[in-house]
Amino acid sequence: MDSTTRANRSAWETAAHKYVDEYDDHLAQAATGSELVDIERDLLREVLSRSPAVVHPQSGHGLDDIALVRAGARSVVGVDYSSVTVGAAQRRADELGAPCRYVIAAVPGMPLASTCADLVYTGKGALIWMPDLVAWARDVARVLRPAGHLFVYEAHPAVPLWTWDEDEPRIRADRSYFGRAHVNDTFPGNGAVEWQWTLGQIVTTVAAAGMEILHLSEHPEPFWRAGGVSAAAWGGRLPNSFALLARKT
Ligand SMILES: C[S@@+](CC[C@H](N)C(=O)[O-])C[C@H]1O[C@@H](n2cnc3c(N)ncnc32)[C@H](O)[C@@H]1O
């Protein structure tokens, strides 16, 4: 593991105590099964109707996994390198009787059998932690069975540029769309380094790993809003998230 990824992991371990401290709130939220947004539900409807075995790289608090099960998934295996996060997610799933299993491991390099997944579901703050997108895409393609699907719902790569000014959106002077990385100044904080990938790089990397792009859309809604902030950049004129559906060829 490279030194930046090691430092990011430590930042996540620290930040993940939130999932333990706010365990009851997260449990109540998970129990509603409502974590998937409409964009996700619409795009995943057909795939989920076939009871897929799901692998969720960088599964985090796991609320998405309970929602995936409620929406039709047969099972979910979540992989995350934070032992604190994995512990809280497993406890929550067990309490709710959801068929979710969590593994502490780094992505890429998931310790899962090849072709074990009908669907790889990921995003909501996942790709920014990958210093090597080619290796990530290869690992995703490896665990997918032939004709299995990859679904990503993620922050739009332009998001690091937007200020959170409430009067009107502005572009941050310290960021570039074509930058390689920047220091995260929100969550998990603690000096974590986010890697940047343009939309072109993401799509090309997925296709080069042997997956056919079925859908790519850009959306004005952010997948995450900092509490108490109502940024003009979220008002509908700018891209804040994207959704991608691909099928292994
Ligand atoms: C913002 S969360 C996204 C996941 C989930 N949707 C959520 O909201 O909790 C990012 C997660 O990625 C995990 N993560 C970051 N880099 C990772 C890596 N290289 N391998 C495994 N997990 C990683 C972190 O521990 C964190 O739980």
Ligand as a Chemical Component Dictionary entry (heavy atoms), coordinates in Angstrom:
data_LIG
# 
_chem_comp.id                   LIG 
_chem_comp.type                 NON-POLYMER 
_chem_comp.pdbx_formal_charge   0 
_chem_comp.three_letter_code    LIG 
# 
loop_
_chem_comp_atom.comp_id 
_chem_comp_atom.atom_id 
_chem_comp_atom.alt_atom_id 
_chem_comp_atom.type_symbol 
_chem_comp_atom.charge 
_chem_comp_atom.model_Cartn_x 
_chem_comp_atom.model_Cartn_y 
_chem_comp_atom.model_Cartn_z 
_chem_comp_atom.pdbx_ordinal 
LIG C1  C1  C 0  -17.398 8.207 1.478  1  
LIG S1  S1  S 1  -17.374 6.497 1.869  2  
LIG C2  C2  C 0  -18.327 5.880 0.521  3  
LIG C3  C3  C 0  -19.024 4.594 0.855  4  
LIG C4  C4  C 0  -20.493 4.647 1.285  5  
LIG N1  N1  N 0  -21.357 4.952 0.201  6  
LIG C5  C5  C 0  -20.691 5.611 2.436  7  
LIG O1  O1  O 0  -21.270 6.677 2.209  8  
LIG O2  O2  O -1 -20.314 5.291 3.571  9  
LIG C6  C6  C 0  -15.726 6.025 1.393  10 
LIG C7  C7  C 0  -15.304 4.685 1.996  11 
LIG O3  O3  O 0  -14.204 4.189 1.228  12 
LIG C8  C8  C 0  -13.324 3.523 2.098  13 
LIG N2  N2  N 0  -12.048 3.453 1.385  14 
LIG C9  C9  C 0  -11.323 4.484 0.897  15 
LIG N3  N3  N 0  -10.252 4.018 0.221  16 
LIG C10 C10 C 0  -10.302 2.675 0.283  17 
LIG C11 C11 C 0  -9.476  1.625 -0.223 18 
LIG N4  N4  N 0  -8.387  1.880 -0.953 19 
LIG N5  N5  N 0  -9.823  0.358 0.027  20 
LIG C12 C12 C 0  -10.926 0.059 0.764  21 
LIG N6  N6  N 0  -11.752 1.008 1.280  22 
LIG C13 C13 C 0  -11.445 2.293 1.037  23 
LIG C14 C14 C 0  -13.343 4.350 3.376  24 
LIG O4  O4  O 0  -12.928 3.616 4.497  25 
LIG C15 C15 C 0  -14.809 4.772 3.439  26 
LIG O5  O5  O 0  -15.544 3.878 4.234  27 
# 
loop_
_chem_comp_bond.comp_id 
_chem_comp_bond.atom_id_1 
_chem_comp_bond.atom_id_2 
_chem_comp_bond.value_order 
_chem_comp_bond.pdbx_ordinal 
LIG C1  S1  SING 1  
LIG S1  C2  SING 2  
LIG S1  C6  SING 3  
LIG C2  C3  SING 4  
LIG C3  C4  SING 5  
LIG C4  N1  SING 6  
LIG C4  C5  SING 7  
LIG C5  O1  DOUB 8  
LIG C5  O2  SING 9  
LIG C6  C7  SING 10 
LIG C7  O3  SING 11 
LIG C7  C15 SING 12 
LIG O3  C8  SING 13 
LIG C8  N2  SING 14 
LIG C8  C14 SING 15 
LIG N2  C9  SING 16 
LIG N2  C13 SING 17 
LIG C9  N3  DOUB 18 
LIG N3  C10 SING 19 
LIG C10 C11 SING 20 
LIG C10 C13 DOUB 21 
LIG C11 N4  SING 22 
LIG C11 N5  DOUB 23 
LIG N5  C12 SING 24 
LIG C12 N6  DOUB 25 
LIG N6  C13 SING 26 
LIG C14 O4  SING 27 
LIG C14 C15 SING 28 
LIG C15 O5  SING 29 
# 
